[in-house]
Amino acid sequence: MKIGVLKETKVGEKRVAISPSIAKKLIDKGFEVLIEEDAGSASSFKNSDYEAIGASVEKRGVVFKNATILIKINPFDEEDLKLVDKGHILMSQLYHKSNPKLIESIAATGATAFSMDAMPRISRAQDMDVLSSQSNLAGYKAVILGAYEMTKIFPLMMTAAGTITPSKVLIYGVGVAGLQAIATAKRLGAVVMATDIRMETKEQAESLGAKFISVDNTGEESEGGYAKEASEDYARRQKEAVNKSLFDADLVITTAMIPGRKSPVLITEEQVKQMKNGAVIIDLAAAQGGNCEISEMNKTVTKHGVKIIGTTISPESVSTNASDLYAKNIYNFIMHLTENNEFKWELDEEITDETLIVQEGKIRKN
């Protein structure tokens, strides 16, 4: 079976879906791997790196024509779908719940499509979970960006001229990104506080050295390992509990997202007005509307003396590591779905069932 790896066309994207080391593992398992020319160049992987391990580097049209499985990171776009036919099996993040027109377009080609972002949050699927692997890097990078944008340093520092007190960092959302942000900020010497609707995250946050801001979450349980949308009452109580820490914070990182829905607003403009002059907010949920009321995607907005940076910080900025982790997720997923280089099509199995969005032109999941 031939696996085709396509070059990402999304503006600003630097990652590639398969790294040379993982391409070699696939080849060792008996698959043929075709790489679109320069697909890995922005991640520091040269065409010759792929050729050296036995992959073939081809022009875009050749990859579409000869490969059975087509792999990307971002959703297949209109130009991609012009070259897709009913024999193709597509794998990428499709965000099918918020992209119904894309799913209809894929179905119209007669192809089959798996969505990597639909991976169930179960222990068996942890090594295939691209949202976790990429969010880990996003949490790390958010702290580094915040440190760069702040006008203060993170750690306590004692000098002959006097003592510099440590910066205060507040993190909303103790998922994968939030936990990595806590760990990174603590390593840099900051005083870290964190809050989340899921009380089960309290122990995790505290184990990394953060002070957890508790808000009674009765009736606000999470769904499938993800935080669900909070009630108005919980949102009000959370604001009251978090405000003191928010107004004292030098850096705030927000990571709260709900799959397929608009991000919850956790910081209003009124709250921003009461924050420290010179404080920085890194809003990782900006692509879905933002956790801060006045954040804008891919923009830095300075308002009321606070710098608000709306971003996904997506792991594009650390594309070598991000590509390798995504590739490992894909490798594990393909190993799960296949036996003797053939798909098993176990439609009742949870991982297959949740991720198989379109099968031979028929939409299975909306």
C-alpha positions in Angstrom: 0.0 0.0 0.0 1.3 3.4 -0.9 1.2 6.3 1.5 1.4 9.9 0.0 2.5 12.8 2.2 1.4 16.2 0.9 3.0 19.5 1.4 0.9 21.8 3.6 -0.5 24.8 1.8 -2.0 26.7 4.7 -0.4 30.2 5.1 2.1 30.1 7.9 2.2 26.3 8.2 5.7 24.9 8.5 5.0 21.3 9.7 4.9 18.1 7.6 2.7 15.1 8.4 5.5 12.5 8.2 9.1 13.0 9.3 12.0 11.0 7.8 12.4 8.8 10.9 8.7 7.8 10.8 8.7 7.3 7.0 11.5 4.8 7.6 9.4 2.9 10.1 6.5 2.8 7.7 8.8 1.5 4.9 10.2 -1.1 7.3 6.6 -2.3 7.9 6.2 -2.9 4.1 4.5 0.4 3.0 5.7 2.5 0.2 6.1 6.2 1.1 5.8 9.0 -1.5 6.7 12.5 -0.3 5.7 15.7 -2.2 8.7 17.7 -3.2 9.9 20.1 -0.4 7.0 18.9 1.9 9.4 18.9 4.9 11.7 21.8 4.0 10.1 24.2 6.5 10.6 21.7 9.2 14.3 21.3 8.4 13.8 17.9 6.6 15.4 17.9 3.2 14.2 15.9 0.2 17.5 13.9 0.4 16.6 13.0 4.0 13.6 11.2 2.8 15.3 9.6 -0.2 18.1 8.4 2.1 15.6 6.2 4.1 13.9 4.8 1.0 11.0 7.1 0.4 10.4 8.6 -3.1 10.1 12.3 -3.5 7.6 13.2 -6.2 5.7 16.1 -7.8 2.3 16.8 -6.3 0.3 15.3 -9.1 2.3 12.0 -9.0 1.6 11.7 -5.2 -2.1 12.0 -5.8 -2.1 9.6 -8.7 0.0 6.8 -7.2 -0.8 6.9 -3.4 -3.8 5.1 -1.8 -3.5 6.9 1.6 -3.1 10.7 1.5 -1.9 12.3 4.6 -1.9 16.0 5.7 -2.0 18.0 8.9 -4.6 20.6 8.0 -7.9 19.9 6.3 -7.9 19.0 2.6 -8.9 22.1 0.6 -10.7 22.6 -2.7 -7.5 22.4 -4.7 -6.6 19.1 -3.0 -10.1 17.6 -3.6 -9.8 18.3 -7.4 -7.2 15.5 -7.4 -8.9 13.1 -5.0 -10.9 10.2 -6.3 -13.0 7.4 -4.8 -10.0 5.1 -4.3 -8.3 7.5 -1.9 -8.2 7.2 1.9 -7.6 10.7 3.4 -6.1 11.3 6.9 -5.8 14.8 8.4 -7.4 17.0 10.9 -10.8 17.7 9.3 -12.7 19.4 12.2 -15.8 17.8 10.8 -18.2 19.3 13.4 -17.5 22.8 12.3 -16.7 22.0 8.6 -19.9 20.4 7.2 -19.3 21.8 3.7 -15.8 20.3 3.6 -17.2 16.9 4.6 -19.9 17.1 1.9 -17.2 17.9 -0.6 -15.1 15.0 0.4 -18.1 12.7 0.2 -18.8 14.0 -3.3 -15.4 12.6 -4.5 -16.4 9.1 -3.3 -13.3 9.0 -1.1 -12.9 7.7 2.5 -11.7 10.1 5.2 -10.4 9.8 8.7 -10.2 12.9 11.0 -7.3 12.9 13.4 -8.8 15.5 15.7 -11.8 13.2 16.3 -9.6 10.7 18.2 -11.5 9.6 21.4 -9.9 10.5 24.7 -9.3 6.9 25.9 -6.1 5.3 27.1 -5.8 3.1 24.1 -5.7 6.1 21.8 -3.2 8.3 23.7 -0.3 7.6 21.3 -2.5 8.6 18.4 -3.9 11.8 19.9 -2.7 14.7 17.8 -4.5 17.3 19.8 -2.5 16.3 22.9 0.9 16.0 21.1 0.5 19.4 19.5 -1.1 21.1 22.5 1.9 20.1 24.6 4.2 22.1 22.4 1.7 25.0 22.3 1.7 25.3 26.1 5.5 25.4 26.2 5.7 27.9 23.4 3.0 30.2 25.0 5.2 30.7 28.0 8.3 31.4 25.9 6.3 34.0 23.9 4.9 35.5 27.1 8.4 35.8 28.5 9.6 37.6 25.4 6.6 40.0 25.4 6.8 40.9 29.1 8.8 43.8 30.4 9.8 41.7 33.5 11.8 38.5 34.1 10.2 35.4 35.6 12.5 34.3 38.5 13.3 35.8 41.8 16.7 37.5 41.4 18.9 38.9 44.2 21.3 41.6 43.0 23.6 44.2 44.6 21.1 46.8 43.6 18.2 45.0 45.2 15.8 42.0 44.9 13.6 41.4 41.9 10.4 39.6 42.9 9.2 36.7 40.7 6.5 37.3 38.1 3.0 35.9 38.6 1.5 33.7 35.9 -2.2 32.7 35.7 -3.3 29.8 33.5 -6.9 29.2 32.5 -7.5 25.6 31.5 -5.5 22.7 32.9 -5.5 20.4 29.9 -2.4 19.3 28.0 -1.4 22.8 27.0 -2.2 24.2 30.4 -0.2 21.6 32.2 2.9 22.1 30.0 2.5 25.9 30.5 2.5 25.4 34.2 5.6 23.2 34.1 7.5 25.6 31.8 6.6 28.8 33.8 7.6 27.1 37.1 10.9 26.0 35.6 11.6 29.6 34.6 10.9 30.7 38.2 7.5 32.2 38.1 4.8 32.0 40.7 2.0 30.1 38.9 -1.7 29.9 39.5 -4.2 27.9 37.5 -8.0 27.3 37.2 -10.2 24.8 35.4 -13.8 23.8 35.4 -12.7 20.2 35.9 -11.9 19.7 39.6 -10.1 16.5 38.7 -7.3 18.7 37.3 -6.5 20.2 40.7 -4.1 17.5 41.7 -2.4 17.6 38.4 -1.9 21.4 38.6 -0.6 21.2 42.1 1.8 18.4 41.4 3.6 20.7 39.0 3.8 23.5 41.6 0.8 25.7 40.7 -1.7 27.0 43.2 -5.1 25.8 42.0 -8.0 28.3 42.2 -11.0 26.1 43.2 -14.5 26.9 42.1 -17.3 24.5 43.0 -18.2 22.7 39.8 -21.3 20.7 40.9 -23.2 19.9 37.7 -20.3 21.0 35.5 -18.7 17.7 34.8 -16.5 17.2 31.7 -17.5 15.3 28.6 -15.3 12.6 27.1 -12.1 14.0 28.7 -12.8 17.5 27.4 -14.1 20.5 29.4 -17.7 21.2 28.5 -19.3 24.7 28.2 -19.8 26.2 31.6 -23.2 27.5 32.9 -23.7 31.2 33.4 -23.7 30.6 37.2 -20.3 28.8 37.1 -18.8 31.5 34.8 -19.9 34.2 37.2 -18.5 32.4 40.3 -15.2 31.6 38.4 -14.7 35.3 37.6 -15.2 36.2 41.3 -12.7 33.6 42.4 -10.1 34.3 39.8 -10.3 38.1 39.7 -7.7 38.8 42.4 -5.1 36.5 40.7 -6.0 38.0 37.3 -5.6 41.5 38.4 -2.2 40.7 40.0 -0.9 38.6 37.1 2.0 39.7 34.9 1.2 37.0 32.3 -2.1 35.2 31.6 -2.3 32.2 29.3 -5.8 31.0 28.3 -6.2 27.5 26.8 -10.0 26.8 27.1 -11.5 25.3 24.0 -14.6 23.1 23.4 -14.4 20.8 20.3 -16.5 22.1 17.5 -17.8 25.1 19.4 -16.9 28.8 20.0 -14.3 29.3 22.8 -15.8 30.4 26.1 -15.2 34.1 27.1 -13.2 33.9 30.3 -11.8 37.4 30.5 -14.1 40.4 29.6 -12.9 43.8 28.6 -14.1 45.1 32.0 -11.7 42.7 33.7 -8.9 43.7 31.3 -9.4 47.3 32.5 -8.5 46.2 36.0 -5.4 44.3 35.2 -1.8 45.4 35.8 -0.5 48.0 33.4 2.0 46.1 31.2 0.4 42.7 31.7 0.3 40.2 28.8 -2.4 37.8 27.8 -1.6 34.9 25.4 -5.0 33.7 24.1 -4.4 30.2 22.7 -8.1 29.9 21.9 -8.2 32.8 19.5 -8.9 30.6 16.4 -12.3 29.7 17.9 -13.3 33.2 19.0 -10.9 33.6 21.9 -11.1 33.3 25.7 -10.5 37.1 26.0 -13.3 39.3 24.8 -11.0 41.6 22.9 -8.4 39.2 21.5 -8.1 38.9 17.7 -6.6 35.9 15.8 -3.0 36.5 14.7 -3.0 40.0 16.1 -1.5 41.8 19.1 -3.9 44.2 20.6 -2.8 46.6 23.3 -5.8 48.0 25.2 -6.1 49.5 28.7 -2.4 49.0 29.1 -2.6 45.2 28.6 -1.1 43.4 25.6 -3.4 40.7 24.2 -1.9 38.3 21.7 -4.4 36.1 19.9 -2.9 32.9 18.5 -3.0 29.2 18.3 0.8 29.3 18.7 0.5 26.3 17.0 3.3 24.3 17.0 4.2 25.7 13.5 6.8 27.7 15.4 8.6 24.5 16.6 7.8 22.6 13.5 10.6 20.0 13.6 9.4 18.6 17.0 5.7 19.1 16.1 6.1 17.3 12.8 7.8 14.3 14.4 5.2 14.0 17.1 2.3 14.3 14.6 4.1 11.7 12.4 4.3 9.3 15.4 0.6 9.7 16.0 -0.1 8.9 12.4 2.2 5.9 12.5 0.4 4.5 15.5 -3.0 5.2 13.9 -2.1 3.4 10.7 -0.7 0.4 12.7 -4.0 0.3 14.6 -6.2 0.4 11.5 -4.2 -2.1 9.4 -3.0 -5.7 9.4 -0.6 -7.1 6.9 -0.7 -3.7 5.1 -4.5 -3.9 4.6 -7.2 -2.0 6.4 -9.2 -4.1 8.8 -12.3 -1.8 8.7 -13.4 -2.7 12.2 -16.3 -0.3 12.3 -17.6 -1.3 15.7 -14.2 -0.6 17.3 -14.3 2.8 19.1 -11.2 4.4 17.6 -12.1 3.4 14.1 -15.8 4.4 14.6 -15.0 7.8 16.0 -12.4 8.8 13.5 -13.9 7.4 10.3 -16.0 10.4 9.1 -16.6 9.5 5.4 -16.5 6.0 4.0 -16.6 5.5 0.2 -18.5 8.7 -0.3 -21.0 8.2 2.6 -21.0 10.5 5.5 -20.8 8.6 8.8 -20.4 11.5 11.3 -21.8 15.0 11.4 
